Amino acid sequence: MSSEQATMSEEGPIPTDVKTAIVNNDLLGVQVTDENVALNVMVSFLNVAQKRGVFSFDESAKIWECIQRFIPKANQSDASAAPPTNEAVAP
């Protein structure tokens, strides 16, 4: 597979068409070719359900706890960083 057709993640290559389908919420069109693609599609469906208000706060927290297990450590530090504030920075 060429570098244009796939990008690397910690688990292995994720085909660009799968990433595009996930971003565009075209999850039904994704071909599930391996465990990594299956996991990405399931997590994407969980995100869709959450946006629709399917889960309670407690359920959402538990799902997020589980999803964090699959996020590489470098990305976790970025995700847990404090949100930017509206305070002006002194020169």
QUIGIDA-V946962 format. One record per pair of residues at least 24 apart in sequence whose ideal C-beta (glycine too) atoms are under 10 Angstrom apart, sorted by the first residue. I is the first residue (numbers start at 1). J is the second residue. D is the distance in Angstrom with one decimal. If there is no record, write none. Layout:
# QUIGIDA-V946962
i:I j:J d:D
i:I j:J d:D
This chain:
# QUIGIDA-V946962
i:9 j:36 d:7.5
i:9 j:40 d:8.9
i:9 j:70 d:9.7
i:9 j:72 d:7.7
i:10 j:36 d:9.7
i:10 j:70 d:8.9
i:10 j:71 d:9.2
i:10 j:72 d:5.0
i:10 j:73 d:9.2
i:10 j:74 d:9.4
i:10 j:75 d:9.6
i:11 j:35 d:8.2
i:11 j:36 d:4.7
i:11 j:37 d:9.9
i:11 j:39 d:7.9
i:11 j:40 d:9.1
i:11 j:70 d:8.1
i:11 j:72 d:9.3
i:12 j:36 d:5.6
i:12 j:37 d:9.7
i:13 j:37 d:10.0
i:14 j:40 d:6.6
i:18 j:44 d:9.7
i:22 j:47 d:9.0
i:25 j:51 d:9.5
i:36 j:70 d:9.7
i:39 j:67 d:9.9
i:39 j:70 d:6.8
i:40 j:70 d:9.0
i:42 j:67 d:10.0
i:43 j:67 d:5.9
i:43 j:70 d:7.3
i:43 j:71 d:9.9
